[in-house]
Amino acid sequence: MRFPEGYKMTKTERRTFLLDFEKPLCDLETRIDQIRKLAQENNVDVSEEIVKLESRAEQLRKEIFSTLTPAQRLQLARHPRRPSTLDYIQAMCDDWFEMHGDRGGYDDPAIVGGVARLNGRPVLILGHQKGRDTKDNVARNFGMAAPGGYRKALRLMEHANQFGMPIVTFIDTPGAWAGIEAENQGQGEAIAYNLREMFDFKVPIICTVIGEGGSGGALGIGVGDRLLILEHSVYTVASPEACAAILWKDAKKAEQAAISLKITASDLKEHGIIDEIVPEPSGGAHSAPLEAAAFLKKVLLENLEKLSGMTPGQRQELRYQKFRNMGVFEEKIEKAAIG
């Protein structure tokens, strides 16, 4: 989907995809529209009242989106209008040439990739791709890649490594496809092979969670020198629903699982999993996708500049130490005082 210049989500679109916690804000905005319409019809000047109400709406928007629960952030990460990999590519890149196939007979539409120019610089960009509607989602398997998708991603990354192009990956998947056919085709091996090879690439690698980063499906293109995450995205070892079903035998406890899993950007940054949080527009990336793309592009260019000043060996060591230190913690045990 290509967004026209200055595009922002229309009120009709917002109402169609309205989330529960957005309802008070939507009601206030509807009230503002009704007052403005009545004022125009009756030729009455209510500009001061409109300004006050709009100021209140902006304040309410900030309050809502600054106090979201992990489950609510998961709703945002899964929002059907949230910008996808192709949306960001089209909004950020000067040129884009998509490449297809894993050279083994498959071209998984759940992962897209190709060469592009980012602010004039050649890069390889790839990522998970969800659909915009039910038909498109079915065609792209809801962003859940099969082994051929990860092998396609590896082929493109090897191409970038050979020609010295930085690699930029966008993560947005509930997880790798877990069907029997995928297992028969070597899903686990394909992801594991990607992990090993990504650690060895000499070019800069920046990975960004733009929506939902789930399980090994996210890791399959998630080994990088820098790991970024959009403000309202999530990154987790398993979906809260799956976690709740495993731990409590009750998927309805997904909200409790979302809290326990520490899936939000701030939690991940605090625990050293994420290097940097990319801010989103007020109201989320789906409300102003071009603005969200501008934020992301700025952060990507800043990180590319820093990584380009390092040697391949330094980047490989940085990459290794980052993932080697994940999950490491110290536990202090104090001896009880002997009375």
ABEGO torsion letter per residue (X at the ends): XBBBBGBBBBAAAAAAABBAAAAAAAAAAAAAAAAAAAAAAAGBBAAAAAAAAAAAAAAAAAAAAAABBAAAAAAAAABAABBBAAAAAAAABABBBBBBEAGAGBBBAABBBEBBBBGGBBBBBBBBBBBABAAAAAAAGGGBBBAAAAAAAAAAAAAAAAAGBBBBBBBBBAEBBABAAAAAAGAAAAAAAAAAAAAABABBBBBBBABBBBEAAAAAAABBABBBBBAABBBBABBAAAAAAAAAGBAAAAAAAAAAAGABAAAAAAAGABABBBBBBBGEAAABAAAAAAAAAAAAAAAAAAAAABBAAAAAAAAAAAAAABGBBBBBBBBBBBX
